[in-house]
Amino acid sequence: MTQENIQGKVTFINHEKKYAIIEYLQNGKKKTVNGNIDEAFQKTLKDQNLIRKVHHFLSGDIVEFKIRISDRGDRMIATNIKFLYNNALDELINKARTNNKFIGYLKMVDDKYFIKEIDSYLFFPIPFSPWQVMPVDNGLNEQVTFSLENLEKKEKVSARLYTSEYIPEFHTAVKFHKSKTPVEATVSRVTPHSIYLNVISDKIQAKIDADHKDLQDVKPGDKVGVIISHISLTKIVVETV
């Protein structure tokens, strides 16, 4: 195994098989090598202080790595792959600050949804809301419009669809929140720390601290009057009435 660090560019990623193809120069000639980009493997490298942090690799990433013989001894592979920068990602982030609207293709990798930006081929994860209607299979590989989020943290940039569909109960919860309408919630579970409530059927759920002074003796099936004091695409907060 060579001990020197080599710099190269990720030209292809197979997210399902968790490997990347890296192009680099050796003695003035272009060469390619495969490397493992599995996040679990990266965590092992991080624990060994061989890389600084786990990275979700993208096409166009400029990386630093070493080369060694594979465990089977039949080929050379890239190891200790460390992300350096990505000019294409920087360009998209800069564009998003003034016009945050992009086109891409909806993809699924390891049961997780991503969007592949149409020009750069960069993959961005989509963090879906618990109350969002998930895309159907025939929506995969179709063009979608999206925006980029978490622009200040390059390693955590994600995508959000411009057009999203939510379950009816979520729209009802938003309406109740805006009107401050009391809701009769049902206790679904009680733990030493929390009381879990079905706020609107079992689709919209929330929890209250178990030491709440008005709920000391509640049990599953009991009714509790609440108002929805906060609701977002990822969180709901209720207070007793």
Buried (B, 14 or more C-beta within 10 A) or exposed (E): EEEEEBEBBBBEBEBEEBBBBBEBEEEEEEBEBBBBBEBEBBEEBBEEEBBEEBBBBBBBBBBBBBBBEEEEEEEBBBBBBBBEEBEBBEEBBEEBEEEBEBEBBBBBBEEEBBBBBEEBBBBBBBBBBBBBEEBEEEEEEEEBEBBBBBBEEBEEBBBBBEEEEBBEBBEBBBEBBEEEEEBEBBBBEBEEEBBBBBBBEEBBBBBBEBEBEEBEEBEEEBEBEBBBEEBEBEEBBBEBE
